[in-house]
Amino acid sequence: MNPFKFTFILVSILSAFGLHGKMAKPNILWITSEDNSIEWVSCYGSKNAKTPHIDQLAKGGFRYLYCFDNGAVCAPTRSSWITGMHAISNGTQPMRSGFEIPESISFYNELLQDAGYYTSNCSKTDYNLRGPKGRNPKEYWNYSGGDYAGTWKKRKKDQPFFTVYNIGDSHESRAFGDHKDESVDPQEMILAPYHPDLPEMRNTYAKYSSAISKMDSLVGQAVENLKNDNLYEDTIVVYNSDHGGVLARSKRFLYSSGIHCPLIVRIPEKWKHLYPEGKKPGSTIDRVVSFIDMPKTWLSLTGAKVTENFQGRIFLGPDTEPEPRYHFSWRERADERFDNVRVVRDEQFAYHKNYAPFAPNGQYLAYMHNMKATGAWEKHHQAGKTNKITGRFFEPRLSEEFYDNFKDFHNIDNRIEDPLHQSKIEELKKELRRQQLKYFDSGLMPEEMRKRITSEKKTTVYAFVRDPKLYPLAKYLDYADLALTRKKKNLSTLTQGLLDSDPVMRYWSVIGLLLLEKKAKSAIPELKNVLGDRDEIPAFAAWAIYKAGEKAFAEKWMLEAITHNPGNKTLANIFDWMGKESFSILAQIPEDKLSKRGLLKDVVNRYKTRVLN
């Protein structure tokens, strides 16, 4: 054994013994704040918020500079945390999807209990999955509720505790409504370059800044509670946000503002053998940490068993694993809005692949529009007042994006065509494919199709995507890449692909032809033949026919389809993406076919508002 490692382990063991010779274990308090990126924490350089309590924690702890969320929104992120697995490995990456996972997957809180810990969650769960045979991760907390300050008082004498304290005061909803806190001046707010300078935008920034102050005070209160109970020097305190946010184009999106998150770890001196190697309290750490690394690291620090499902890397303690070179992020449906994006990045550079580039980032999402800034921004754009930077949010995307995050944190300068960066782009593209294959990316099959097929086969997404006969992922990745190129030379291949026996291949053939627009005119007869297909395929085929040139036929089919099935979410999404081009269809949908709420109702109401105005 390496002498240094032997000494390190020996010191670790000796320092872990209490006064009575019993092996002690550290308590862990994991504080998560909702929806704020590093842009809203002052020790990370925030221009719009002051967070003195978090800053103080950083002075006595370790501040990680490159911590990234994998999922950019709450439920898929928590699905990854509780299982230690990328949500794409289980099919739980779409918001509120709730796919079942295998019984073999251990929850990290379950393993902490096996290691003797009293576990509590105060109080957000939102795990976005179903356990088999009634196994629910919510049931593996000794306590789950709002009594944060008293949670460790419920444990047995001398029992170590692991407590999650989720602070909702920085949640997106806290940016809704009018700004009334006079201590924060909207005129002092520094706007992101992609946000137009509007009164509603400034007011929403200011309102959220106030929410951040409240959140920060609760972090301070949490630390004070530990001190009051004489537990501060026995407890590792972790602070991070659950993803980025919160104004439009941050939360839910894989740009830096959506995934680059604060992470601070304060370790008491009695547990200094757990410090990052060669670092002292108050240091910054430039190691890349992904959210997927966290549950595995907590298990390692507590001496709990680490089962095979944990896909991250341990970043603290004697079992620290080598630093990863890259971070991997993914996103799909948020609420009722279809999307599909993958990102791989390092500290500086990020490569984005848009598997649904026809969908603008700024597609209508009812919850996000509760912020006055969002609606004002959209109206500003519809009035033709945005420029190429502030208006891009509402336009269809390119298939690929590439950013230098050191020079362009806000990701407004897409350098995908820059000859100086092609070798880096190729490096990141290869790494993205490697990660997708390694983690069995289930998102190459669209969600409705995924749900139907796994239900018919009475299997989980986890098992399905790991069977190469059922889910030949390498083949799908290659074919999706071909579909996204928008090159006419692929027209024949894509047209032929509509006849494939595999519905995933038919789906990507339709998407490729959709992106070719008028260049796909010769494929219209074959596209008509798949209008009787299932899942997402018919709606996208009708839109491809529309874009290829037969607008009257496509409009008639779409109207009949949505009248027959008003719950067709794919068509409702397409109507919103079409913008003004869908107005003639929306005008003919019978009122009695519309539900009282939902995406289609929202799209129709928005159409009526724009026509009347």
C-alpha positions in Angstrom: 0.0 0.0 0.0 1.1 3.5 -0.7 2.7 4.9 2.5 0.9 8.2 2.2 -2.5 6.5 1.8 -1.8 4.2 4.7 -1.0 7.2 6.9 -4.0 9.0 5.6 -6.3 6.1 6.5 -4.7 5.6 9.9 -5.2 9.3 10.8 -8.8 9.0 9.5 -9.5 6.1 11.8 -7.9 7.6 14.9 -9.5 11.0 14.5 -12.9 9.3 14.1 -12.8 7.8 17.6 -14.7 9.7 20.3 -13.7 10.2 23.9 -15.1 6.8 24.9 -13.3 4.9 22.2 -16.4 4.4 20.1 -16.1 4.8 16.3 -17.8 8.1 15.5 -19.3 9.2 12.2 -19.9 12.7 11.0 -23.3 14.2 10.8 -24.2 15.7 7.5 -26.6 18.6 6.9 -27.3 19.0 3.2 -28.8 22.5 2.5 -30.3 22.9 -0.9 -31.8 26.1 -2.1 -34.1 26.0 -5.1 -33.6 27.5 -8.5 -30.5 29.7 -8.2 -27.3 29.5 -10.2 -24.0 30.9 -9.2 -25.1 34.3 -10.6 -27.2 34.8 -7.4 -24.5 34.1 -4.8 -22.2 36.9 -3.9 -19.1 34.9 -3.1 -19.4 33.7 -6.7 -19.4 37.3 -7.9 -23.2 38.0 -8.1 -23.9 41.6 -9.2 -27.6 41.4 -8.1 -27.7 39.7 -4.8 -25.9 39.7 -1.4 -25.6 36.4 0.4 -23.5 37.1 3.6 -24.4 33.8 5.4 -23.5 31.6 2.4 -20.3 33.7 2.0 -19.5 33.1 5.6 -19.9 29.4 5.2 -17.5 29.6 2.2 -14.9 31.3 4.3 -14.8 28.4 6.7 -15.3 25.7 4.0 -14.4 24.8 0.5 -16.0 26.6 -2.5 -16.3 24.6 -5.7 -15.9 26.6 -8.8 -17.2 24.1 -11.4 -20.3 22.4 -10.0 -22.9 21.5 -12.5 -26.4 20.1 -12.4 -27.2 17.3 -14.8 -30.9 18.0 -15.3 -31.6 21.8 -15.1 -35.0 21.3 -13.4 -36.1 19.8 -10.1 -37.8 16.5 -10.5 -35.4 14.9 -12.9 -32.5 16.2 -10.8 -34.0 14.6 -7.7 -34.6 11.4 -9.5 -30.8 11.3 -10.2 -29.9 12.2 -6.6 -32.1 9.6 -5.0 -30.9 6.7 -7.3 -27.4 8.0 -7.9 -28.1 7.5 -11.6 -28.5 9.8 -14.6 -32.3 10.0 -15.1 -31.8 9.1 -18.8 -30.7 5.6 -17.6 -34.1 5.1 -16.1 -36.3 7.1 -18.5 -37.1 9.6 -15.7 -35.7 12.7 -17.4 -39.0 14.2 -18.5 -40.8 16.3 -15.9 -43.4 14.4 -13.9 -42.9 11.2 -15.9 -42.8 8.7 -13.1 -41.5 5.7 -14.9 -41.0 2.6 -12.8 -37.4 1.6 -11.9 -36.1 -1.9 -11.0 -36.1 -3.3 -7.5 -32.3 -3.7 -7.7 -31.7 0.1 -7.6 -30.9 1.2 -4.1 -31.8 4.7 -2.8 -29.0 6.6 -1.1 -31.2 7.3 2.0 -31.9 3.6 2.3 -28.2 2.8 2.4 -27.6 5.6 4.9 -30.1 4.0 7.2 -28.4 0.6 6.8 -25.2 2.3 7.9 -26.9 3.4 11.1 -27.8 7.0 10.2 -31.0 8.8 11.3 -32.2 10.3 8.0 -34.6 13.2 7.6 -35.8 15.3 4.7 -37.2 18.7 5.3 -39.1 18.5 3.2 -39.0 18.2 -0.7 -39.0 14.8 -2.3 -40.4 15.0 -5.9 -38.4 12.0 -7.1 -40.2 11.6 -10.5 -40.2 7.8 -10.3 -42.1 4.7 -9.2 -40.4 2.0 -7.2 -41.5 -1.6 -7.9 -43.7 -3.5 -5.4 -44.5 -0.2 -3.7 -40.9 0.7 -2.9 -41.0 4.5 -2.6 -37.9 6.5 -1.8 -40.1 8.8 0.4 -40.6 5.9 2.8 -36.8 5.6 3.4 -36.6 8.7 5.5 -36.9 8.3 9.3 -38.6 11.7 9.2 -40.0 13.7 6.3 -41.7 17.0 7.1 -41.2 20.7 7.9 -39.6 20.5 11.3 -36.0 21.1 10.2 -34.7 22.6 13.5 -36.0 19.6 15.6 -35.2 16.8 13.2 -32.0 15.5 14.9 -33.7 15.6 18.2 -35.8 12.7 17.1 -32.8 10.4 16.7 -31.5 7.9 19.2 -28.7 9.0 21.6 -25.4 9.4 19.8 -26.9 8.3 16.5 -25.3 10.1 13.6 -27.8 12.0 11.4 -28.1 12.9 7.7 -30.5 15.8 7.1 -31.7 17.4 3.9 -32.9 20.9 4.4 -34.6 22.2 1.2 -35.1 26.0 1.1 -38.0 27.0 -1.1 -37.7 30.8 -0.7 -35.6 31.1 -3.8 -38.0 29.0 -5.9 -39.2 30.3 -9.3 -42.6 31.1 -7.8 -41.0 33.8 -5.6 -40.4 35.8 -8.7 -44.1 35.9 -9.6 -46.2 39.0 -9.1 -45.2 42.6 -8.3 -41.9 43.7 -6.7 -42.6 45.5 -3.4 -39.3 45.3 -1.5 -38.0 48.9 -1.5 -34.6 47.8 -0.3 -33.9 46.4 -3.7 -33.9 49.0 -6.5 -34.9 47.6 -9.9 -32.7 50.3 -11.6 -29.6 48.8 -9.9 -30.1 45.4 -11.4 -27.6 44.2 -14.0 -29.4 42.3 -16.7 -28.1 39.3 -18.7 -27.3 40.4 -22.2 -30.1 38.2 -23.7 -32.7 40.0 -21.6 -34.1 43.2 -23.0 -34.1 46.2 -20.7 -37.8 46.4 -19.8 -39.5 47.6 -16.6 -41.1 44.2 -16.0 -37.7 42.5 -16.4 -36.0 44.8 -13.9 -38.8 44.4 -11.4 -38.7 40.6 -11.7 -34.9 40.7 -11.2 -35.4 42.8 -8.1 -38.2 40.6 -6.7 -36.0 37.6 -7.1 -33.0 39.4 -5.5 -35.2 39.9 -2.4 -36.1 36.2 -2.4 -32.4 35.3 -2.5 -31.8 37.5 0.6 -34.6 35.5 2.4 -33.0 32.2 1.3 -29.6 33.3 2.5 -31.0 34.3 5.9 -32.4 30.8 6.3 -29.0 29.2 5.5 -27.6 31.3 8.3 -30.4 30.2 10.6 -29.7 26.6 9.8 -26.1 26.9 10.7 -27.1 28.8 13.9 -29.4 25.9 14.9 -26.5 23.5 14.7 -24.4 25.8 16.9 -27.2 26.2 19.4 -27.5 22.4 19.8 -23.7 22.1 20.0 -23.6 20.1 16.8 -21.7 22.5 14.5 -18.3 20.9 15.1 -19.7 17.4 14.6 -21.5 18.1 11.3 -20.4 18.5 7.7 -22.5 21.3 6.2 -23.1 21.2 2.4 -24.8 24.0 0.6 -25.8 24.0 -3.1 -28.7 24.9 -5.2 -30.9 22.2 -6.9 -30.2 23.8 -10.3 -29.9 27.2 -11.9 -32.4 29.9 -12.4 -34.6 31.7 -12.2 -35.6 34.1 -15.0 -36.5 32.7 -18.4 -33.6 31.0 -20.2 -32.0 29.7 -17.0 -34.0 27.1 -15.1 -34.9 24.2 -17.5 -32.2 25.1 -20.0 -28.6 23.7 -20.2 -26.9 27.0 -20.6 -24.5 28.1 -17.8 -27.3 30.0 -16.1 -29.3 26.8 -15.8 -26.7 24.3 -14.7 -23.7 26.1 -13.2 -24.5 25.9 -9.5 -22.9 27.0 -6.2 -21.4 24.2 -4.0 -19.8 24.9 -0.6 -18.7 22.2 1.8 -17.7 23.1 5.4 -16.0 20.2 7.3 -15.2 20.6 11.0 -11.6 20.4 12.1 -12.1 17.0 13.8 -12.9 15.6 10.4 -10.0 17.4 8.6 -8.8 14.1 7.2 -11.8 14.5 4.8 -10.5 17.8 3.5 -9.7 18.0 -0.3 -6.1 17.0 -0.6 -3.7 19.9 0.0 -6.5 22.4 0.8 -7.3 24.4 3.8 -10.7 25.9 4.8 -11.5 29.0 2.8 -10.0 27.5 -0.4 -11.6 27.3 -3.8 -11.6 24.0 -5.5 -11.4 23.8 -9.3 -12.4 20.2 -9.6 -15.4 19.5 -11.9 -18.3 18.2 -9.8 -21.5 16.9 -11.2 -24.7 16.5 -9.2 -24.6 12.8 -10.0 -21.4 12.7 -7.8 -23.1 13.9 -4.7 -25.1 10.9 -3.4 -22.1 8.5 -3.9 -19.9 11.0 -2.1 -22.3 11.2 0.9 -22.3 7.4 1.1 -18.6 7.2 1.1 -18.1 9.9 3.8 -20.5 8.1 6.1 -19.0 4.6 5.5 -22.2 3.4 4.0 -22.3 0.7 1.3 -22.0 2.1 -2.3 -24.0 -0.1 -4.6 -23.4 -0.5 -8.3 -26.1 1.8 -9.4 -24.2 4.9 -8.3 -22.8 6.4 -11.5 -20.9 9.4 -10.1 -17.4 9.9 -8.7 -16.5 10.4 -5.1 -15.0 13.9 -4.7 -14.2 14.0 -1.0 -12.6 11.8 1.6 -10.1 8.9 1.6 -12.0 7.2 -1.3 -11.8 10.2 -3.6 -11.9 9.1 -7.2 -10.0 10.7 -10.1 -11.4 14.0 -11.3 -13.6 13.7 -14.4 -12.6 15.7 -17.4 -16.2 16.4 -18.5 -19.7 17.0 -17.2 -22.8 15.6 -18.9 -26.2 17.2 -18.9 -29.6 16.3 -20.5 -33.1 17.7 -20.7 -36.4 16.6 -22.2 -40.0 17.5 -21.6 -40.7 20.3 -19.0 -44.4 20.3 -18.0 -46.2 19.8 -21.3 -43.4 21.2 -23.5 -41.5 18.8 -25.7 -37.7 19.2 -26.0 -34.6 17.1 -26.2 -31.1 18.5 -25.6 -27.7 17.0 -24.5 -24.6 18.9 -23.4 -21.1 17.8 -22.6 -18.7 20.4 -21.2 -15.5 21.0 -19.2 -14.6 24.0 -17.1 -14.4 26.2 -20.2 -16.1 24.8 -23.3 -19.6 23.4 -23.8 -21.0 21.5 -26.8 -24.8 21.4 -27.1 -26.8 19.0 -29.3 -30.4 20.0 -29.9 -32.4 16.8 -30.8 -35.5 19.0 -31.2 -34.1 22.1 -32.9 -37.5 23.0 -34.4 -38.7 23.9 -30.8 -37.6 27.4 -29.7 -36.1 27.7 -26.2 -38.8 30.3 -25.6 -41.8 28.1 -26.4 -44.7 29.0 -24.2 -44.7 27.4 -20.8 -47.5 28.5 -18.5 -45.6 28.3 -15.3 -42.6 30.3 -16.6 -45.1 32.9 -17.9 -46.3 33.6 -14.3 -43.2 35.8 -14.2 -44.2 39.2 -15.6 -40.8 39.5 -17.2 -41.4 36.4 -19.4 -44.6 37.8 -21.0 -43.2 41.2 -21.4 -40.2 39.8 -23.2 -42.3 37.8 -25.5 -44.5 40.8 -26.4 -41.4 42.8 -27.0 -40.2 40.2 -29.4 -43.6 39.9 -31.2 -43.6 43.7 -31.7 -40.3 43.3 -33.6 -38.3 45.2 -31.0 -35.7 42.5 -30.1 -32.3 42.1 -31.7 -30.4 39.0 -32.7 -29.3 38.4 -29.1 -32.5 39.2 -27.2 -34.7 37.7 -29.8 -33.0 34.4 -30.3 -34.8 32.8 -27.4 -38.0 32.8 -29.4 -36.6 31.4 -32.6 -35.9 27.8 -33.7 -32.5 26.6 -32.9 -29.5 25.2 -34.8 -28.8 21.5 -34.3 -25.5 22.2 -32.6 -24.1 25.0 -30.3 -20.6 25.5 -28.9 -19.6 28.1 -26.2 -16.5 29.4 -24.6 -17.8 29.9 -21.0 -14.8 31.8 -19.8 -15.4 34.5 -22.5 -19.1 34.0 -22.8 -20.8 32.8 -19.6 -24.2 33.8 -20.9 -23.8 31.6 -23.9 -24.9 34.2 -26.5 -22.0 33.7 -29.0 -22.4 30.3 -30.7 -19.0 29.4 -32.1 -20.0 26.0 -33.7 -18.7 27.1 -37.1 -15.5 28.7 -35.8 -12.5 27.0 -37.5 -10.3 27.7 -34.5 -12.5 25.5 -32.3 -13.2 22.5 -34.5 -10.8 20.1 -32.8 -12.3 20.9 -29.4 -15.8 20.5 -30.8 -14.8 17.1 -32.2 -13.4 16.1 -28.8 -16.6 17.1 -27.0 -18.9 15.4 -29.7 -17.0 12.1 -29.2 -17.3 12.5 -25.4 -21.0 13.1 -25.7 -21.5 10.0 -27.7 -19.4 8.0 -25.2 -21.5 9.3 -22.3 -24.7 8.5 -24.1 -23.7 5.0 -24.7 -22.2 4.5 -21.2 -25.4 5.6 -19.5 -27.8 4.0 -22.0 -29.5 7.3 -23.1 -33.2 6.4 -23.3 -34.0 9.7 -25.0 -33.4 8.6 -28.6 -36.8 7.1 -28.4 -39.5 9.8 -27.9 -41.4 9.7 -24.6 -44.9 8.6 -25.7 -43.4 5.8 -27.8 -41.1 4.9 -24.8 -44.1 4.7 -22.5 -46.2 2.6 -24.9 -43.6 0.1 -25.8 -42.3 -0.5 -22.3 -45.9 -0.9 -21.1 -46.6 -3.4 -23.9 -43.5 -5.4 -23.1 -44.2 -5.2 -19.4 -40.7 -4.0 -18.7 -38.9 -0.9 -17.3 -37.1 1.6 -19.3 -34.0 0.6 -17.4 -34.2 -3.0 -18.7 -35.4 -2.0 -22.2 -32.5 0.3 -23.1 -29.9 -2.2 -21.8 -31.1 -4.8 -24.4 -29.3 -4.0 -27.6 -31.8 -6.1 -29.6 -34.6 -3.9 -28.4 -32.7 -0.7 -28.2 -29.7 -0.5 -30.6 -28.5 2.9 -29.3 -25.4 3.2 -31.4 -27.5 2.8 -34.5 -30.0 5.4 -33.2 -27.3 7.9 -32.4 -25.9 7.6 -35.9 -29.2 8.0 -37.6 -30.3 10.9 -35.4 -27.1 12.7 -36.3 -27.9 12.2 -40.0 -31.4 13.5 -39.5 -30.1 16.6 -37.8 -27.7 17.6 -40.5 -30.4 19.1 -42.7 -28.6 18.0 -45.9 -30.5 17.2 -49.0 -28.1 14.4 -49.9 -29.8 12.4 -47.1 -33.3 12.8 -48.6 -33.3 9.3 -50.1 -32.1 7.6 -47.0 -34.6 9.5 -44.8 -37.5 8.7 -47.2 -36.5 5.0 -47.2 -36.3 5.1 -43.4 -40.1 5.8 -43.3 -40.6 2.1 -44.2 -38.3 0.8 -41.5 -39.9 -1.8 -39.1 -38.4 0.0 -36.2 -40.6 3.0 -35.0 -37.5 4.8 -33.7 -36.0 4.8 -37.1 -39.3 6.0 -38.6 -39.5 8.8 -36.0 -36.0 10.1 -36.9 -36.8 9.8 -40.6 -39.8 12.1 -40.1 -37.7 14.6 -38.0 -35.0 14.6 -40.7 -37.5 15.3 -43.4 -39.2 18.0 -41.3 -35.9 19.8 -41.0 -35.3 19.7 -44.7 -38.6 21.6 -45.2 -39.2 22.4 -48.9 -36.3 20.2 -49.9 -38.4 17.2 -48.7 -41.2 17.8 -51.2 -40.6 14.6 -53.1 -41.1 12.6 -49.9 -44.7 13.9 -49.3 -46.3 10.7 -50.6 -44.3 8.6 -48.2 -44.9 11.0 -45.3 -48.7 10.7 -45.9 -48.3 6.9 -45.5 -47.1 7.3 -41.9 -50.0 9.5 -40.9 -51.6 6.3 -39.6 -48.6 5.4 -37.5 -48.6 5.8 -33.7 -47.1 7.9 -30.9 -45.4 11.2 -32.0 -44.9 10.1 -35.6 -48.2 11.2 -37.3 -48.2 14.7 -35.9 -44.6 15.4 -36.9 -45.2 13.9 -40.3 -48.2 16.2 -40.9 -46.0 19.2 -40.0 -43.3 17.9 -42.3 -45.9 17.8 -45.1 -46.9 21.3 -44.3 -43.3 22.5 -44.4 -42.6 20.6 -47.6 -45.3 22.4 -49.4 -48.8 20.8 -49.1 -50.1 23.2 -46.5 -53.9 22.8 -47.2 -53.7 19.0 -46.9 -51.6 19.2 -43.6 -53.9 21.8 -42.1 -57.0 19.7 -42.8 -55.4 16.6 -41.3 -54.2 18.5 -38.2 -57.7 20.0 -37.6 -59.3 16.6 -37.9 -56.7 15.0 -35.7 -57.0 17.6 -32.9 -60.8 17.6 -33.1 -60.9 13.9 -32.7 -58.2 13.8 -30.0 -57.9 17.2 -28.2 -55.4 15.5 -25.8 -52.8 15.1 -28.5 -49.9 16.9 -26.8 -47.5 16.6 -29.8 -50.0 18.5 -32.0 -50.6 21.1 -29.3 -46.8 21.6 -29.1 -46.6 21.9 -32.9 -49.4 24.5 -33.1 -47.4 26.7 -30.6 -44.2 26.3 -32.6 -46.0 27.2 -35.8 -46.9 30.6 -34.4 -49.1 32.6 -36.7 -49.1 29.8 -39.2 -51.4 27.7 -36.9 -54.0 30.5 -36.4 -56.3 29.3 -39.2 -56.3 25.8 -37.6 -56.8 27.0 -34.1 -59.8 29.2 -35.2 -61.7 26.1 -36.3 -61.3 23.9 -33.2 -64.8 23.6 -31.7 -65.0 25.2 -28.2 -66.6 22.0 -26.8 -63.5 20.0 -27.7 -61.2 22.1 -25.5 -60.5 21.1 -22.0 -60.8 23.7 -19.2 -57.0 23.8 -18.9 -53.8 22.4 -20.5 -51.5 23.3 -23.3 -54.0 23.3 -26.1 -56.3 25.6 -24.2 -53.4 27.9 -23.5 -52.3 27.9 -27.2 -55.9 28.7 -28.4 -56.3 31.5 -25.8 -53.0 33.0 -26.8 -54.1 32.9 -30.4 -57.3 34.7 -29.6 -55.4 37.3 -27.6 -53.0 38.1 -30.4 -55.8 38.2 -33.0 -58.0 40.5 -30.9 -55.0 42.8 -30.2 
